[in-house]
């Protein structure tokens, strides 16, 4: 029998709420027809989710560097992750799946949900977390950043262990750039 403390239960609920807030916020920003500019992200609009939120800058076509991350992100990932490649926060065997997920998220311009499990094999219980990634574009229209959040679904795991990717879910549709109309003035 696993007994979850009231504090841990509250943290889990706050994390789940942060994921919902970020999802709602990103979809509100896409209401204009294209994915949002990374510069349009307003921390005040997602202040209740900041503990679990991060902003990552894409480098290459397959990885991202964490630029800003809330305390919950650093606590869940178990290490100081700012400035480094996001892939280093995961088990080495999961990194190719992360690269593929980021590449697909950027190419299809659609959100990605990643289910994480603790990587240790002989653990008495498996820690679970959920990672959401939303693409953001630059002024040239290229996906250059990712807005995301991570929240635990189970009691905290021991420090120093890593997560592995259990499953990746991509959104069914993609957000497309608005169609352009040719306007001709023959006057």
PLY file of the C-alpha trace (Angstrom):
ply
format ascii 1.0
element vertex 187
property float x
property float y
property float z
element edge 186
property int vertex1
property int vertex2
end_header
0.00 0.00 0.00
1.41 3.37 -1.02
0.33 6.29 1.10
0.63 9.66 -0.56
1.12 12.62 1.72
-1.31 15.51 1.65
1.53 17.80 0.54
2.41 15.52 -2.36
-1.24 15.23 -3.37
-1.51 19.03 -3.40
1.66 19.32 -5.50
0.32 16.75 -7.97
-2.97 18.64 -8.33
-1.16 21.95 -8.77
1.00 20.38 -11.47
-2.02 18.97 -13.31
-3.72 22.37 -13.11
-0.57 24.03 -14.48
-0.66 21.72 -17.51
-4.31 22.63 -18.13
-3.63 26.37 -17.78
-0.74 26.25 -20.23
-2.76 24.27 -22.76
-5.66 26.73 -22.57
-3.28 29.69 -22.87
-1.47 28.29 -25.93
-4.72 27.51 -27.74
-6.00 31.03 -26.98
-2.86 32.43 -28.59
-3.45 30.28 -31.69
-6.95 31.68 -32.21
-5.54 33.99 -34.91
-4.79 30.99 -37.14
-1.06 30.43 -36.65
1.06 29.25 -33.78
2.04 32.12 -31.48
5.22 34.12 -31.65
7.58 33.24 -28.84
7.67 36.94 -27.95
3.88 36.89 -27.42
4.18 34.65 -24.37
3.24 36.75 -21.33
4.32 35.23 -17.99
1.61 37.23 -16.20
-1.06 35.34 -18.14
0.25 31.99 -16.90
1.44 33.03 -13.45
-0.31 30.11 -11.74
1.56 27.68 -14.02
5.03 29.24 -13.86
6.30 26.76 -11.26
5.90 23.94 -13.79
6.50 25.89 -17.03
9.57 26.30 -19.20
10.66 28.09 -22.36
13.11 26.22 -24.55
15.00 27.53 -27.56
15.33 25.15 -30.47
18.84 24.42 -31.71
19.49 22.26 -34.70
16.28 20.61 -35.80
16.11 18.00 -33.06
16.94 19.41 -29.64
16.15 22.40 -27.47
18.00 24.36 -24.81
16.07 25.32 -21.70
16.21 29.10 -21.30
13.69 29.66 -18.51
12.31 27.02 -16.15
10.23 27.12 -13.00
11.39 25.53 -9.77
9.05 22.58 -10.27
10.69 21.77 -13.59
14.12 21.63 -11.98
12.77 19.63 -9.02
11.01 17.07 -11.24
13.88 16.65 -13.68
16.23 16.25 -10.73
19.03 18.52 -11.84
19.93 22.05 -12.84
18.76 22.07 -16.44
18.91 25.73 -17.45
21.11 26.49 -20.43
21.73 22.87 -21.27
20.16 20.62 -23.86
16.75 19.39 -22.76
17.72 15.86 -23.81
20.25 15.65 -20.95
17.37 15.62 -18.46
16.23 12.22 -19.78
17.64 8.71 -19.76
20.13 8.29 -22.65
17.98 5.57 -24.21
15.04 8.01 -24.46
16.90 10.81 -26.18
16.22 9.64 -29.76
12.49 9.58 -28.97
12.72 13.13 -27.58
14.56 14.29 -30.70
11.84 12.75 -32.85
9.07 14.31 -30.73
10.62 17.80 -30.92
11.23 17.46 -34.64
7.62 16.36 -35.24
6.26 19.10 -32.97
8.23 21.72 -34.90
7.50 20.32 -38.36
3.77 19.78 -37.85
3.41 22.93 -35.70
1.27 21.00 -33.22
1.53 20.23 -29.48
3.12 17.08 -28.15
2.41 15.18 -24.93
5.09 12.90 -23.50
4.47 10.37 -20.73
7.53 9.89 -18.54
8.42 7.03 -16.16
11.35 6.71 -13.81
14.28 5.06 -15.54
15.46 2.95 -12.60
14.63 -0.70 -13.10
14.46 -2.18 -9.58
12.40 0.58 -7.94
9.53 -0.39 -5.60
7.19 1.86 -7.60
7.50 3.74 -10.84
7.38 7.52 -10.69
5.28 9.07 -13.45
5.25 12.53 -14.98
3.60 14.26 -17.91
5.44 16.64 -20.23
3.59 18.99 -22.61
5.39 20.82 -25.42
3.87 23.63 -27.53
5.66 25.10 -30.58
6.32 28.84 -30.84
7.50 30.68 -33.94
9.87 33.53 -34.62
9.05 36.57 -36.76
10.12 34.66 -39.89
7.49 31.98 -39.19
9.93 29.21 -38.22
9.41 27.17 -35.05
12.26 28.48 -32.93
11.04 27.96 -29.36
8.89 25.63 -27.31
6.63 26.51 -24.42
6.11 23.60 -22.11
5.30 22.26 -18.69
6.06 19.14 -16.71
4.16 17.76 -13.73
4.45 14.62 -11.66
1.55 12.21 -11.52
2.93 10.18 -8.62
4.89 10.68 -5.44
8.34 12.18 -5.89
11.12 9.87 -6.88
14.57 9.77 -5.38
16.84 12.61 -6.42
19.43 11.88 -9.05
17.39 9.42 -11.08
16.27 10.15 -14.60
13.02 9.74 -16.47
12.58 7.69 -19.62
9.94 8.29 -22.28
7.08 5.81 -21.96
4.86 7.22 -24.71
4.56 10.18 -27.08
1.25 11.62 -28.29
1.09 14.22 -31.04
-1.99 16.39 -31.58
-4.17 15.16 -34.41
-4.33 18.44 -36.32
-1.81 21.11 -36.88
-2.08 24.85 -36.63
-1.51 26.30 -40.05
-0.44 29.75 -41.03
-3.35 31.85 -42.25
-3.85 31.78 -46.00
-2.74 34.85 -47.83
-4.96 36.75 -50.22
-3.66 38.66 -53.17
-5.08 42.14 -53.18
-4.61 44.10 -56.37
-5.31 47.78 -56.69
-5.51 48.75 -60.38
-6.26 52.41 -59.82
0 1
1 2
2 3
3 4
4 5
5 6
6 7
7 8
8 9
9 10
10 11
11 12
12 13
13 14
14 15
15 16
16 17
17 18
18 19
19 20
20 21
21 22
22 23
23 24
24 25
25 26
26 27
27 28
28 29
29 30
30 31
31 32
32 33
33 34
34 35
35 36
36 37
37 38
38 39
39 40
40 41
41 42
42 43
43 44
44 45
45 46
46 47
47 48
48 49
49 50
50 51
51 52
52 53
53 54
54 55
55 56
56 57
57 58
58 59
59 60
60 61
61 62
62 63
63 64
64 65
65 66
66 67
67 68
68 69
69 70
70 71
71 72
72 73
73 74
74 75
75 76
76 77
77 78
78 79
79 80
80 81
81 82
82 83
83 84
84 85
85 86
86 87
87 88
88 89
89 90
90 91
91 92
92 93
93 94
94 95
95 96
96 97
97 98
98 99
99 100
100 101
101 102
102 103
103 104
104 105
105 106
106 107
107 108
108 109
109 110
110 111
111 112
112 113
113 114
114 115
115 116
116 117
117 118
118 119
119 120
120 121
121 122
122 123
123 124
124 125
125 126
126 127
127 128
128 129
129 130
130 131
131 132
132 133
133 134
134 135
135 136
136 137
137 138
138 139
139 140
140 141
141 142
142 143
143 144
144 145
145 146
146 147
147 148
148 149
149 150
150 151
151 152
152 153
153 154
154 155
155 156
156 157
157 158
158 159
159 160
160 161
161 162
162 163
163 164
164 165
165 166
166 167
167 168
168 169
169 170
170 171
171 172
172 173
173 174
174 175
175 176
176 177
177 178
178 179
179 180
180 181
181 182
182 183
183 184
184 185
185 186
